[in-house]
C-alpha cells in the first residue's frame, strides 16, 4: 500500500513523502500497525507487521505500484487537476487514484 494513517494525528500520508520518524503508522483499512519501507529497487510503500490478516494492498505487484505512482505524479503536475488522492475510500470502493479533472470526478483503478 502506498498510503497509511499517521497514528498521532490521523492524517493520511504517502510512503514517498514521509519518513519512519514521523510514525507510528496504521493501516487505513484494519487500523493495525504498518511500517514505511524506503526502497532502492521498489516504490516506497507501507507494509503490515506479521502476522498479516488484512487484504489492503494484497496482490499488488511492484509493476502495479510503479504505474500508480507514475500516474499520480503526472496528474499532480497538471494545474487543472484538483482533490488528487491515492487510495481514497469512496463508499465500498477504493480506487488507486481519484481526483477532479476540471469539474469532472475521475477514479482510476
N, C-alpha and C positions, 0 to 999 in steps of 0.2 A: 504494500500500500504506500502511496506517495504522501498521504496526509494522516495526521493524528491530532489529538486534542492535548494541549498543554494542561497538565493537571492543576497547576497553581491558579490559573485564571479562566480555564475552559475555552481558550482561544484555539481555533483550528490553525495548524501550521503545516507547511510543506517540508519534507525532508531536505530538499535542496536549499532551503532558506533558513535552516535552524541548525543549532549545534547541540551536542549532548548535554552541555552545561545548562541549557535552557529547560531541561526536563525536570521532573519526570513527565512522560507522555503516556496517554492511554488510547486504546482503540476506540474510534467513534462508534463502532457497532456494538462491541461487547463490554466496553469500559475496563478491560484488563490491560495490564502493563505492556507497553511496547518500547522498543529501543530504536534509536535512529542509527541507520547503517550508512556511513560515509564510505563510498567505494571508489576505487580507481578504475575498475573494469565494468562496473554496473552502475545504473542510475541510483542515486541516493534514494533510500526508502526506509520505511519503518517495518520492523519485524516483531511478531509476538514472542514472548518468552515461553519456553516449553513448560508444560505440555500445551500444545496448540489445539484448541477446540473450536475456535472461531473461523468462519469461512470468508471473512472480509479480506479481499485481496488474494484469496486462494486461487491457484490455477493461472495467475498472470505470469506470462513469460517475461524474460528480460526484454525481448523484442517489443512486446506489448507496452511495457513501462516506458521504453525509449520513445515509442511512437506517441504515447500520451504526452510525454514531456515535450517533444518537439512541436506537437500541435498546440499545446498550451503556450509555449514560448512564442510561437508565430502569432497567435491571437493576441497575446499580451502587447505585442508591438504595433497592433492596429489601433488607431485613435478612435474608431467608431465602435469598438468592442467594449462593452461595459459589463459589470457584475460577473466577471470571469472567475470561475472557481473549478478546482479539481475535486472530483468525487463528492459532489454536493448531494445530499439526501433530498429527493423530490418525491415525497409520499412513499410509495412502496418501491421506488426505483432509485438507483444511484448511478447516473451516467458518469463516464470517465471525465468529461468536460461539459460544463454548462456556461452559458453566457447570453448576452443580448448582442446581436449584430444589428446596429441601428436600433429599431424598436422591435425586432423580431427575436423571440426567445428561441435559443438553439441548444440542443442536447446532443452530445456525441458519445456514442458507445462503440 
